[in-house]
Amino acid sequence: MDGAERLVFNCSHSYSGKELVEVAWQVLYSTFTTERIRLVGPVLEIEPGDTFDFVVFRCNLWYEKELLNFMTYVQIVFPAKEKVGVTLFPQRTYVHPDELVIFTVELTPPLLPPLIRRRLEAHLSLKITTSGEPLYYQRGLNLFPRARLREQAGKNISFDIYAYFFYSTIRVKTSNTLKVLARPRAIFNWTSCTLLGYDSNTPWDDTLHSGSDVRDLFHEHITWPYSYQRSIGMYRCTHWLPESQVHGDQEFHGTFSAPSSVIIWPKNRQPGDHLQCLVFNWHSPDEVIPGKWTLVQDELSIYKPDGASLKFQGDPPRKVSLIYKCCGNYQGKIIWTSVQMILDQKNYSYEVTPQWVVVYQDTNQTIPYISKRIFGSDAGRLMWYAEPVDPLVDQIATFDLSEPLKKMEIRPLDHVYTKVGSQEFRINISDVRTGHTVLQTNITVIVLPNQVTGTVDGILTHPQVKIFQNDNPPLECGLIPSVDQLPLHGYWRAYVNGEETEIVRINHTSGRALVEPPLNMNAFKVTGRAEVVCRFYSEDGNLLFDFNRSVEVITMPDIKVVFEPPDGVLFVGEKTPITCIRNISEEFGKTSVPITGAYSMSQLDDCDDLLSLTDGTDLGEILPPRSHSTYPEVGNCLVHCEYFGHNQVLASGNILVKILPANLTGTLDGSENTGDVSLLRGENKTLECDLLPTGSAKQLDGYWKASLNGEEARIVSLNSTTGRVVISPPSGSSTYNQLGKVQVVCEFYSKDDQPLFKFDRTITVVGLSIYLLSIRSVYAMP
């Protein structure tokens, strides 16, 4: 907490596994200037300074850009040579036994910033001990006196105050000693006030404590109604001790007995009131005789005497002293009293609010300005007046001035506000007695479309905005329609309501309020919800519009890409496309959060002569080459489809596209013969599973599998090598030496192990005579 030296904090971890984990500091909130706080990898440094500062920072543990754990720290830094402490308030060195003094423990230094003071008070544990008999008891931060204190004059009280901050991280002790001092006695004998029981000379003054100034000690010349109160006056002298005071009273009785008096009305006068001079006959209480005012001193004619009335003419331009005499005649005797006033130039501190008024089209909302609430006791003499600043502009609202001394109201011109726009009005407030303008201000009326609402993403007006983890969409406080399209001029301010500052932060720039990821993050990485309060102010700082939006960072659902048709099989001469589209988990499909992205298609083989690829936002496509309307030739090609959006790759997949001949068939002898095969016993010819047209199998770059069916499978043998299947004489023989018949089943697979074509042929091994007989029968046919 001491700011006299550099503070260094290391962010580390105790994980001992083989996985690579990373640590980094993240500053959540700071009052430091950028020059004093510095992040260097896992080290946070705070330079010395001469100000009180407060910082909240967090040590994050990351694994492959995923937040595994974190720990939040709060650091308060004091200026050099400043220490936190506690003291008792009020600061006293003694108390009187009959004095109720409640002491409060307060933090020092006294000029702590409010944020730091609240933080220290929230984490303060207090223990107070007293030596000797406990004359005070503790309750919270206060010390209250016990009743037995009244009997302890002459004794001392010692307090030891132990303050523990942040679970004893900071410990402070201070001690105070008070003396219980018997209260001295004051004896008042005009014109002296004697203090008994106190050695030092102390200043004193005297006042009229109750009753009337019967001895005219204070030269109050106003005559009061004849009563018992007029004949008694209680005077008090007060000796001011260093930390307390002592009173002495003396009572005087007067001899005033006049049956009439002169009074000034009203009794409770305020600057600016008109005054009346009246003569009362106390033998006839109902008889009131008008008096007459006489000028004694009024160089600026602030008041004007008019018989029994003294009329206020206006506030003086500077401080002046006024004296007027109120005179009356009773039974031939002149009686009078005087009034002395000191007036100064009146500075009206009234504030007419709101000065910017927002109403909505097609509504009949009224905005009242009540004089009593704004002007207080001056309301009865101040009158409203309003007019457009620019009288040539069509009015969008009007001011109701039917009761100008009571209120002013903003109303629509018709039944509702019909025109969208803004208009400035000049407001004059004048004093009805003098006609002088005492206050002039402007009020701007803004009429907005009734569908205006707040937004942080420029699209949605829903109170909750959801964004995906690792995404960084542009979020900004705004309106729909936008401020630029409305008659508004001002700036935005926003703040996060709560402590979810690790989810989002607010960046104020050029009158905008941007909702961005926390510092040192290029995307929203921490899941959770934060409430953002957006406020739009006029250029002179008046609040015009505010709204709340909940920004929630959620986990991206499981997304896959699928191909249609899924086998990737096409045929020469066709133009059927293969499409790549996304497939989202069913659980996420029940929510309303839109996922937007685009498809990027690419070849992993060099096969532009076989097909072409098309990217898109709705799907990706595999099509014939751009120079052909159909697939021109046999072959295969490995294609990669990638679906990306929200600042990341959401899903990807590969498909092996196989373009087959349109008239695909199989053969065993490599010729155009597509039927069964006959072999002569003793012959050593080899057969092989193959496709027609010739060369298709090589173009498709696949492999063969085969099997034999029948009880005479021993008459041949199958040999599989490098993706080929060759049929040859049985094992151990160089020729076909056994008569019989066997069925061969050939299956052709693509290199991604997908079956593409299957056929079966019968192989018959015959003797020579049967072979010749079959030839002879062929030639004997007509």
C-alpha positions in Angstrom: 0.0 0.0 0.0 3.0 2.3 0.4 3.6 4.3 -2.7 7.1 5.4 -1.8 8.7 2.5 -3.8 7.9 0.4 -6.9 5.4 -2.4 -6.3 6.0 -5.6 -8.2 3.4 -8.5 -8.5 4.1 -11.8 -10.1 1.4 -14.0 -11.7 2.4 -17.6 -11.4 0.9 -21.1 -11.0 1.6 -24.4 -9.2 0.5 -26.7 -12.0 3.1 -29.5 -12.4 1.7 -31.4 -15.4 3.2 -31.7 -18.9 0.6 -29.5 -20.6 1.7 -26.0 -21.5 -0.2 -23.5 -19.5 0.2 -19.8 -19.5 -0.4 -17.0 -17.0 -1.1 -13.3 -17.6 -2.3 -10.3 -15.6 -5.5 -8.6 -16.6 -6.4 -5.1 -15.2 -10.1 -4.9 -14.5 -10.3 -1.4 -13.0 -7.6 1.2 -12.3 -7.4 4.8 -11.3 -3.7 4.9 -12.2 -2.3 6.9 -15.0 -0.9 4.8 -17.8 2.6 5.9 -16.9 2.4 4.4 -13.4 1.1 0.9 -14.1 2.8 -1.5 -16.5 2.2 -5.1 -17.6 5.3 -7.1 -18.6 4.2 -10.7 -19.3 3.4 -12.3 -15.9 4.7 -9.2 -14.0 2.7 -6.2 -13.0 4.6 -3.1 -11.9 3.3 0.0 -10.2 5.6 3.1 -10.1 5.8 5.4 -7.0 3.5 8.4 -7.1 2.0 11.2 -5.0 -1.7 10.3 -5.4 -4.2 7.9 -3.8 -4.8 5.1 -6.3 -6.9 1.9 -6.5 -6.5 -1.0 -8.9 -8.4 -4.3 -9.4 -6.4 -6.9 -11.3 -6.7 -10.6 -12.0 -4.1 -13.4 -12.6 -5.5 -15.6 -15.4 -4.4 -19.2 -16.1 -4.8 -20.1 -19.8 -4.5 -23.4 -21.6 -4.7 -23.3 -25.4 -6.4 -19.9 -25.3 -9.1 -21.2 -22.8 -9.4 -19.6 -19.4 -9.0 -22.4 -16.8 -8.9 -20.4 -13.5 -8.2 -16.9 -12.2 -7.7 -15.1 -8.9 -8.7 -11.4 -8.4 -6.6 -9.0 -6.3 -7.4 -5.5 -5.0 -4.5 -3.1 -4.3 -4.8 0.3 -2.7 -1.7 2.5 -3.0 -1.1 5.6 -0.8 1.2 8.5 -1.7 4.7 8.6 -0.5 4.9 9.4 3.3 1.1 8.8 3.7 -0.1 6.1 6.0 -3.6 4.9 6.7 -4.7 5.5 10.3 -7.6 6.1 12.6 -8.5 9.0 15.0 -11.4 10.0 17.3 -13.8 12.7 16.3 -14.5 15.1 17.7 -10.9 15.8 18.8 -11.1 16.4 22.6 -8.7 16.5 25.4 -11.4 16.7 28.1 -15.1 16.1 28.7 -17.5 17.4 31.4 -19.4 14.8 33.5 -22.7 16.3 32.5 -21.7 16.4 28.8 -23.0 13.9 26.2 -20.0 13.5 23.8 -20.2 10.6 21.3 -16.9 9.8 19.7 -16.6 8.3 16.2 -13.6 6.5 14.8 -12.6 8.0 11.5 -10.0 7.1 8.9 -7.0 9.3 8.3 -5.8 11.1 6.3 -9.1 12.9 6.1 -8.9 13.6 2.3 -9.1 10.0 1.2 -10.9 9.5 -2.2 -14.4 8.2 -1.6 -13.7 4.9 -3.5 -10.7 4.1 -1.3 -12.4 5.2 1.9 -15.4 2.9 1.2 -13.0 0.0 0.4 -11.1 0.5 3.7 -14.2 0.9 5.8 -15.7 -2.3 4.3 -12.7 -4.3 5.3 -12.1 -2.7 8.8 -12.2 -4.6 12.0 -12.0 -2.5 15.2 -11.1 -3.2 18.8 -11.1 -0.5 21.5 -9.9 -1.0 25.0 -10.0 1.4 28.0 -7.8 1.4 31.0 -9.4 1.5 34.5 -13.1 1.7 34.9 -15.0 1.5 31.6 -16.7 4.9 31.3 -17.4 4.5 27.5 -18.6 1.5 25.6 -18.2 0.7 21.9 -20.9 0.1 19.4 -19.6 -0.2 15.8 -17.4 2.8 15.1 -18.8 4.9 17.9 -18.0 5.3 21.6 -20.9 6.1 23.9 -20.6 7.5 27.5 -21.9 5.4 30.4 -24.1 7.0 33.2 -21.4 6.6 35.8 -19.3 9.2 33.9 -21.2 11.9 35.9 -19.4 10.7 39.1 -15.9 10.7 37.7 -14.8 14.3 37.7 -11.0 14.6 37.9 -10.3 11.2 36.5 -8.6 10.4 33.2 -9.8 8.0 30.5 -7.4 6.3 28.1 -8.4 4.6 24.9 -6.3 2.1 22.8 -7.7 1.7 19.3 -6.6 -1.3 17.3 -7.7 -1.2 13.6 -7.2 -4.2 11.3 -7.7 -3.8 7.6 -8.1 -6.7 5.1 -8.0 -9.5 7.6 -5.0 -8.0 9.6 -3.0 -7.3 6.4 -2.7 -3.8 7.8 -2.6 -3.1 11.5 -2.8 0.3 13.1 -2.8 1.3 16.8 -3.5 4.7 18.2 -4.1 6.0 21.8 -6.1 8.8 23.2 -6.4 10.2 26.8 -9.3 12.3 28.0 -9.6 14.1 31.3 -13.0 14.3 33.0 -13.1 18.0 33.9 -15.8 19.4 36.2 -17.8 22.0 34.4 -16.9 25.6 35.5 -19.6 27.9 36.7 -20.5 31.2 35.0 -22.1 34.1 37.0 -23.7 36.9 35.0 -23.9 40.4 36.6 -24.4 42.9 33.9 -21.9 44.1 32.7 -19.6 41.3 33.8 -19.6 37.5 33.4 -17.4 35.8 36.0 -16.1 32.2 35.4 -15.4 30.1 38.5 -13.4 26.9 38.5 -11.3 27.6 35.5 -7.9 29.3 35.7 -7.4 30.7 32.1 -9.1 33.8 30.8 -11.7 32.9 28.2 -13.7 35.1 25.8 -17.4 35.6 26.5 -20.4 37.2 24.9 -24.0 38.0 25.9 -27.3 37.3 24.3 -31.0 37.7 24.9 -32.0 34.1 25.8 -35.8 34.5 26.2 -38.4 37.2 26.7 -37.9 40.8 25.5 -35.0 43.2 25.6 -36.6 45.1 28.5 -33.3 47.0 29.3 -32.8 48.0 25.6 -29.3 46.5 25.9 -29.2 45.5 22.2 -31.0 48.7 20.9 -33.9 46.8 19.4 -36.4 49.7 18.8 -39.3 47.7 17.5 -42.3 48.0 19.9 -44.0 44.7 20.8 -47.6 44.2 21.8 -48.1 44.9 25.5 -48.0 41.6 27.4 -46.3 39.8 30.3 -43.6 38.7 27.9 -42.7 42.3 27.2 -42.0 42.9 30.9 -39.5 40.1 31.4 -36.1 39.5 29.7 -33.7 36.6 30.4 -30.1 37.5 29.4 -27.3 34.9 29.0 -23.6 35.2 29.0 -21.5 32.4 27.4 -17.9 31.7 28.2 -16.1 29.9 25.3 -13.7 27.3 26.6 -11.2 25.6 24.2 -13.5 22.6 23.6 -16.8 23.5 25.3 -18.8 26.4 26.7 -20.4 27.5 30.0 -23.6 29.6 30.4 -24.7 32.1 33.0 -28.2 33.6 33.1 -29.7 36.8 34.6 -33.3 37.9 34.5 -34.5 41.5 34.3 -38.0 43.0 34.7 -39.2 46.0 32.7 -41.8 48.8 33.5 -43.3 49.2 30.0 -47.1 49.7 30.3 -48.1 51.7 27.2 -51.7 50.7 26.2 -50.8 51.0 22.5 -47.9 50.1 20.2 -46.6 50.4 16.7 -45.8 47.1 14.8 -44.5 46.3 11.4 -46.3 43.6 9.3 -45.4 40.9 8.4 -43.6 39.7 11.5 -41.5 37.2 9.6 -40.0 39.4 6.9 -38.1 38.3 3.8 -36.1 40.6 1.5 -38.4 41.9 -1.1 -41.6 41.9 1.0 -43.9 44.9 1.1 -44.2 46.2 4.7 -47.2 47.7 6.6 -47.0 50.2 9.5 -49.9 49.6 12.0 -50.9 51.1 15.4 -52.7 48.8 17.8 -54.8 50.0 20.8 -54.5 47.2 23.3 -57.6 48.4 25.2 -59.5 47.9 21.9 -57.9 44.9 20.2 -60.1 45.2 17.1 -59.0 48.8 16.5 -56.1 49.0 14.0 -54.9 52.5 13.0 -52.7 52.9 9.8 -49.3 54.4 10.6 -46.9 56.3 8.4 -43.4 55.5 7.1 -40.6 58.0 7.3 -37.3 57.7 5.4 -34.2 57.6 7.5 -31.7 56.0 5.1 -32.2 54.6 1.5 -29.8 56.1 -1.0 -31.0 53.9 -3.9 -34.7 54.2 -3.3 -35.1 50.4 -2.8 -38.4 51.0 -1.0 -41.0 53.6 -1.7 -43.1 55.0 1.3 -46.8 55.2 0.5 -48.7 56.1 3.7 -48.9 53.0 5.8 -47.2 50.9 3.0 -43.6 50.5 2.3 -43.3 49.1 -1.2 -40.4 47.2 -2.5 -39.1 48.5 -5.8 -36.4 46.1 -6.8 -33.2 44.3 -5.7 -30.2 46.6 -5.2 -27.2 46.4 -7.5 -24.8 46.2 -4.5 -25.0 45.8 -0.8 -26.9 48.6 1.0 -28.1 49.5 4.5 -31.7 50.8 4.8 -33.5 52.4 7.8 -37.2 53.4 7.9 -39.2 54.7 10.8 -42.8 53.5 11.4 -44.7 56.3 13.2 -48.2 56.5 14.8 -50.3 58.9 16.7 -52.2 57.8 19.8 -54.1 60.3 21.8 -51.9 63.1 20.6 -48.7 61.2 21.5 -46.2 60.2 18.8 -45.1 56.6 19.1 -42.7 54.9 16.7 -40.4 52.1 15.9 -37.7 51.6 13.3 -36.6 48.8 11.0 -33.1 48.4 9.7 -32.4 46.1 6.8 -29.2 45.1 5.0 -29.9 44.0 1.4 -27.5 42.7 -1.3 -27.8 42.1 -5.0 -29.9 38.9 -5.3 -28.3 36.1 -7.3 -31.1 33.8 -8.3 -29.8 30.3 -8.1 -32.9 28.7 -9.5 -32.4 26.0 -12.1 -35.2 25.2 -14.5 -35.1 21.5 -15.3 -35.4 19.7 -17.5 -33.9 21.9 -20.2 -34.0 19.2 -22.8 -37.4 17.5 -23.1 -37.9 14.3 -25.2 -41.5 13.4 -26.2 -42.8 10.9 -28.8 -44.8 11.3 -31.9 -48.5 10.4 -31.7 -48.5 10.9 -27.9 -50.1 13.6 -25.8 -47.5 13.7 -23.0 -47.3 17.0 -21.0 -44.2 18.3 -19.2 -45.1 20.5 -16.2 -42.8 23.1 -14.5 -44.3 23.8 -11.1 -43.3 27.2 -9.7 -43.5 26.1 -6.0 -41.0 23.2 -6.6 -38.6 25.4 -8.5 -38.7 28.8 -6.8 -39.8 27.8 -3.3 -41.1 30.8 -1.3 -40.5 33.2 -4.3 -43.1 31.3 -6.4 -45.9 33.8 -5.8 -44.1 36.7 -7.3 -42.3 35.1 -10.3 -44.1 34.7 -13.6 -43.4 32.5 -16.6 -43.1 33.6 -20.2 -42.0 31.5 -23.2 -41.4 32.1 -26.9 -39.6 30.3 -29.8 -36.0 31.3 -30.3 -36.6 31.2 -34.1 -40.2 32.4 -34.7 -39.9 31.5 -38.4 -39.7 27.8 -37.8 -42.9 25.8 -37.6 -43.7 25.0 -34.0 -43.7 21.4 -32.9 -45.0 22.0 -29.4 -46.6 24.8 -27.3 -46.4 26.2 -23.8 -49.5 26.4 -21.6 -49.2 29.8 -19.7 -52.8 30.0 -18.4 -51.5 30.1 -14.8 -48.1 31.9 -15.2 -47.6 32.4 -11.5 -48.2 28.7 -10.7 -46.9 26.6 -13.5 -45.9 26.3 -17.1 -46.6 23.2 -19.2 -45.2 21.8 -22.5 -48.1 20.5 -24.6 -48.7 19.3 -28.1 -50.1 21.8 -30.6 -53.0 19.5 -31.4 -54.2 16.5 -29.4 -50.9 14.7 -30.0 -47.4 15.5 -31.3 -47.5 15.1 -35.0 -44.2 16.4 -36.3 -40.8 14.8 -35.6 -38.0 17.4 -35.0 -36.6 19.7 -32.3 -37.2 23.3 -31.4 -35.6 25.7 -28.9 -37.7 28.0 -26.8 -36.6 31.1 -24.8 -37.9 31.1 -21.2 -38.1 34.4 -19.3 -39.0 34.5 -15.6 -39.8 38.0 -14.3 -40.7 39.6 -10.9 -44.3 40.7 -11.1 -43.7 43.6 -8.6 -40.9 45.2 -10.6 -41.2 43.7 -14.1 -37.5 42.9 -14.0 -36.3 39.6 -15.6 -34.7 37.6 -12.9 -33.9 34.4 -14.9 -33.6 33.6 -18.5 -32.9 30.2 -19.9 -33.6 28.0 -23.0 -35.7 24.8 -23.2 -35.3 22.5 -26.2 -38.3 20.2 -27.1 -37.4 17.1 -29.1 -40.1 15.0 -30.7 -38.9 11.5 -31.6 -40.7 8.7 -33.6 -42.6 6.5 -31.1 -40.7 3.4 -32.3 -37.3 4.7 -31.2 -35.6 2.3 -29.0 -32.1 1.5 -27.7 -29.7 -1.1 -29.1 -26.1 -2.2 -28.5 -25.6 -4.3 -31.7 -27.4 -2.0 -34.2 -30.0 -4.7 -35.0 -31.8 -6.1 -32.0 -34.0 -4.2 -29.6 -34.4 -7.1 -27.2 -33.2 -6.4 -23.7 -30.8 -9.3 -23.9 -28.0 -9.5 -26.5 -26.2 -12.8 -26.8 -22.7 -13.2 -28.4 -20.5 -16.2 -28.8 -17.3 -16.9 -27.0 -14.2 -15.9 -29.0 -16.3 -13.6 -31.2 -15.8 -9.8 -31.3 -18.9 -8.3 -33.0 -19.1 -4.5 -33.0 -21.2 -3.5 -30.0 -22.0 0.2 -29.3 -24.7 2.1 -27.5 -27.1 3.5 -30.1 -30.7 4.0 -31.1 -32.9 2.6 -33.8 -33.3 4.7 -36.0 -29.7 5.9 -35.5 -28.9 9.2 -33.8 -27.8 10.6 -37.1 -31.3 10.2 -38.5 -32.9 11.9 -35.5 -33.0 15.5 -34.3 -30.5 14.7 -31.6 -27.0 16.1 -30.9 -24.9 15.0 -28.0 -22.8 12.1 -26.7 -23.1 8.7 -25.2 -21.9 7.5 -21.8 -22.2 3.9 -20.5 -21.2 1.8 -17.5 -21.4 -1.8 -16.4 -23.9 -2.2 -13.7 -22.3 -4.6 -11.2 -18.9 -6.3 -11.0 -18.9 -8.3 -14.3 -16.1 -6.1 -15.6 -14.2 -9.3 -16.6 -16.8 -10.0 -19.3 -17.0 -6.6 -21.1 -15.5 -3.1 -20.7 -16.7 0.3 -21.9 -14.5 2.4 -24.3 -15.6 6.1 -24.5 -14.3 7.7 -27.7 -15.5 10.7 -29.8 -18.8 10.8 -28.0 -19.4 7.1 -28.6 -19.7 4.3 -26.0 -18.3 1.1 -27.3 -18.8 -2.3 -25.6 -15.6 -4.1 -26.1 -13.7 -7.2 -24.7 -11.7 -6.6 -21.5 -8.2 -5.1 -21.7 -5.5 -7.3 -23.4 -8.2 -9.5 -25.1 -9.1 -9.3 -28.8 -12.4 -11.1 -28.4 -15.0 -11.9 -25.7 -13.4 -14.9 -24.0 -15.1 -15.0 -20.6 -18.6 -16.5 -20.6 -21.3 -14.8 -18.4 -23.7 -11.9 -18.4 -23.1 -8.2 -17.8 -25.7 -5.4 -17.6 -24.7 -2.4 -19.6 -26.4 1.0 -18.9 -26.4 3.3 -21.9 -27.2 7.0 -21.6 -27.4 9.7 -24.2 -26.7 13.3 -23.1 -27.2 16.6 -24.9 -24.1 18.7 -25.7 -24.6 20.7 -22.4 -24.9 17.5 -20.3 -28.7 16.9 -20.0 -29.8 13.3 -20.0 -32.1 12.7 -23.0 -32.3 8.9 -23.3 -31.2 5.9 -21.3 -31.7 2.1 -21.5 -30.3 -1.1 -20.1 -29.1 -4.1 -22.1 -27.9 -7.5 -20.9 -24.8 -8.7 -22.8 -24.3 -12.4 -22.4 -21.3 -14.3 -23.7 -22.3 -17.9 -24.5 -20.4 -21.0 -25.6 -20.6 -21.8 -29.4 -22.7 -24.9 -30.0 -21.5 -28.1 -31.8 -21.5 -27.4 -35.5 -20.6 -29.7 -38.3 -20.6 -29.5 -42.1 -22.4 -32.1 -44.1 -22.2 -32.9 -47.9 -25.1 -33.8 -50.1 -25.0 -36.3 -51.6 -22.8 -37.7 -48.8 -21.1 -40.3 -50.9 -19.5 -37.8 -53.3 -20.3 -39.9 -56.4 -20.9 -38.1 -59.6 -21.1 -39.3 -63.3 -19.6 -38.0 -66.4 -22.1 -36.1 -68.5 -24.2 -35.0 -65.5 -24.2 -31.5 -63.9 -25.5 -32.5 -60.4 -23.8 -30.3 -57.7 -22.5 -31.5 -54.4 -23.5 -29.0 -51.6 -21.8 -28.2 -48.3 -24.1 -27.0 -45.5 -23.8 -26.6 -41.7 -25.6 -28.8 -39.2 -26.2 -27.4 -35.7 -27.0 -29.4 -32.6 -30.7 -29.7 -31.8 -30.4 -28.2 -28.3 -29.1 -25.0 -29.7 -31.7 -24.9 -32.4 -34.3 -24.2 -29.7 -32.7 -20.8 -28.9 -33.1 -17.5 -30.9 -29.4 -16.6 -31.2 -28.5 -16.3 -34.9 -25.3 -17.9 -36.2 -24.0 -16.1 -39.3 -21.1 -17.3 -41.4 -19.8 -18.1 -44.8 -18.5 -21.2 -46.7 -15.0 -21.4 -48.1 -14.4 -24.3 -50.6 -10.9 -25.4 -51.6 -9.2 -28.3 -53.5 -6.7 -30.4 -51.7 -5.7 -32.0 -55.0 -5.0 -30.3 -58.3 -8.1 -31.1 -60.2 -9.4 -28.0 -62.0 -10.1 -30.1 -65.1 -12.6 -32.2 -63.1 -14.7 -29.7 -61.2 -15.0 -26.1 -59.9 -15.9 -24.7 -56.5 -18.2 -21.9 -55.4 -18.1 -20.1 -52.0 -21.2 -18.6 -50.4 -23.1 -17.5 -47.3 -25.9 -20.0 -47.6 -23.9 -23.0 -48.9 -20.7 -24.1 -50.7 -21.0 -26.0 -54.0 -19.0 -28.4 -56.1 -19.9 -27.9 -59.8 -18.6 -28.9 -63.2 -15.5 -27.0 -64.5 -16.2 -23.4 -65.4 -15.6 -24.2 -69.1 -18.1 -27.1 -69.1 -21.7 -27.6 -68.4 -21.3 -31.2 -67.2 -18.5 -33.2 -65.7 -16.2 -34.0 -68.6 -14.0 -36.9 -67.5 -13.5 -39.6 -64.9 -11.4 -38.9 -61.8 -11.5 -38.0 -58.1 -10.7 -35.0 -56.1 -10.4 -34.3 -52.4 -12.3 -31.1 -51.5 -12.2 -29.1 -48.2 -15.2 -27.2 -47.0 -14.8 -24.6 -44.2 -17.6 -22.7 -42.4 -16.3 -19.6 -40.6 -18.0 -16.8 -38.7 -18.1 -14.9 -35.4 -14.3 -14.4 -35.6 -13.5 -18.1 -35.8 -13.7 -21.3 -37.9 -16.9 -22.9 -36.8 -16.7 -26.2 -38.6 -14.8 -27.9 -41.5 -14.8 -31.2 -43.4 -13.4 -33.1 -46.4 -15.1 -35.1 -49.1 -13.6 -37.2 -51.8 -15.5 -36.5 -55.0 -15.6 -39.5 -57.4 -16.6 -38.9 -61.0 -17.6 -42.2 -62.6 -18.2 -43.1 -66.2 -21.8 -42.9 -67.3 -21.8 -46.5 -68.7 -19.5 -48.1 -66.2 -19.2 -51.9 -66.3 -16.7 -54.6 -65.3 -14.4 -57.0 -67.1 -12.0 -59.8 -66.2 -9.9 -60.2 -69.4 -9.0 -56.5 -70.0 -10.9 -56.5 -73.3 -14.3 -55.3 -74.3 -15.7 -58.6 -73.1 -18.1 -57.9 -70.3 -19.4 -61.4 -69.9 -18.3 -64.7 -68.3 -14.9 -66.2 -69.2 -14.0 -69.8 -70.4 -10.5 -71.2 -70.0 -8.9 -74.4 -71.5 -7.4 -76.9 -69.2 -3.6 -76.5 -69.5 -3.9 -72.8 -70.3 -1.9 -70.3 -68.1 -3.7 -67.1 -69.0 -4.2 -64.6 -66.1 -7.4 -62.6 -65.5 -7.8 -59.2 -63.6 -10.7 -57.3 -62.1 -11.0 -54.1 -64.1 -13.5 -51.4 -65.2 -14.7 -50.4 -68.6 -14.2 -48.0 -70.3 -10.6 -48.9 -70.1 -8.5 -46.8 -67.7 -11.4 -45.8 -65.5 -9.9 -47.6 -62.5 -6.6 -45.8 -62.8 -8.3 -42.4 -63.2 -10.4 -43.0 -60.1 -7.2 -44.1 -58.1 -9.0 -46.7 -56.1 -8.4 -50.3 -55.2 -9.9 -53.8 -55.8 -11.2 -56.5 -53.5 -12.5 -59.9 -54.7 -13.9 -63.2 -53.5 -14.7 -66.7 -54.9 -18.0 -68.5 -54.7 -18.8 -72.1 -55.4 -17.5 -75.6 -54.4 -14.9 -75.6 -57.2 -13.1 -72.4 -56.0 -9.8 -74.5 -55.9 -9.6 -74.4 -59.7 -8.2 -70.8 -59.6 -6.4 -68.6 -57.1 -6.8 -64.9 -56.2 -3.8 -62.6 -55.7 -4.2 -59.1 -54.3 -1.3 -56.6 -54.7 -1.0 -52.8 -54.8 -4.8 -52.5 -55.1 -5.1 -55.0 -58.0 -6.8 -58.4 -58.0 -5.3 -61.0 -60.4 -6.9 -64.4 -61.1 -4.3 -67.1 -62.0 -3.9 -70.9 -62.0 -4.2 -72.6 -58.7 -1.4 -72.5 -56.2 1.4 -74.9 -57.0 0.5 -75.2 -60.7 1.5 -73.1 -63.7 -1.7 -74.0 -65.6 -5.3 -74.5 -65.1 -5.3 -78.3 -64.5 -8.7 -79.0 -63.1 -12.1 -78.8 -64.9 -14.8 -76.9 -63.1 -16.7 -73.6 -62.7 -16.3 -70.8 -60.1 -17.9 -67.4 -59.5 -15.6 -64.3 -59.0 -17.1 -61.3 -57.2 -15.0 -58.1 -57.8 -15.5 -54.9 -55.7 -13.9 -51.5 -56.5 -13.3 -49.0 -53.7 -12.3 -45.4 -53.7 -9.3 -44.4 -51.7 -11.5 -43.2 -48.9 -12.8 -46.8 -48.6 -16.1 -46.2 -50.2 -17.5 -49.0 -52.5 -18.0 -47.6 -56.0 -18.7 -50.6 -58.2 -19.4 -54.3 -57.9 -19.8 -57.1 -60.5 -19.5 -60.9 -60.6 -18.4 -63.2 -63.5 -18.2 -67.0 -63.9 -15.0 -68.6 -64.9 -15.2 -72.1 -66.5 -12.2 -74.4 -67.1 -13.1 -76.9 -69.9 -11.3 -79.6 -71.8 -10.2 -79.3 -75.4 -12.9 -81.6 -76.8 -15.7 -79.6 -75.3 -14.1 -76.5 -76.5 -13.9 -77.8 -80.1 -17.5 -79.1 -79.9 -18.6 -75.6 -78.8 -16.8 -74.1 -81.8 -18.2 -76.7 -84.2 -21.7 -76.1 -82.9 -21.2 -72.4 -83.5 -20.2 -72.9 -87.1 -23.0 -75.4 -87.7 -25.6 -72.8 -86.9 -27.6 -71.8 -90.0 
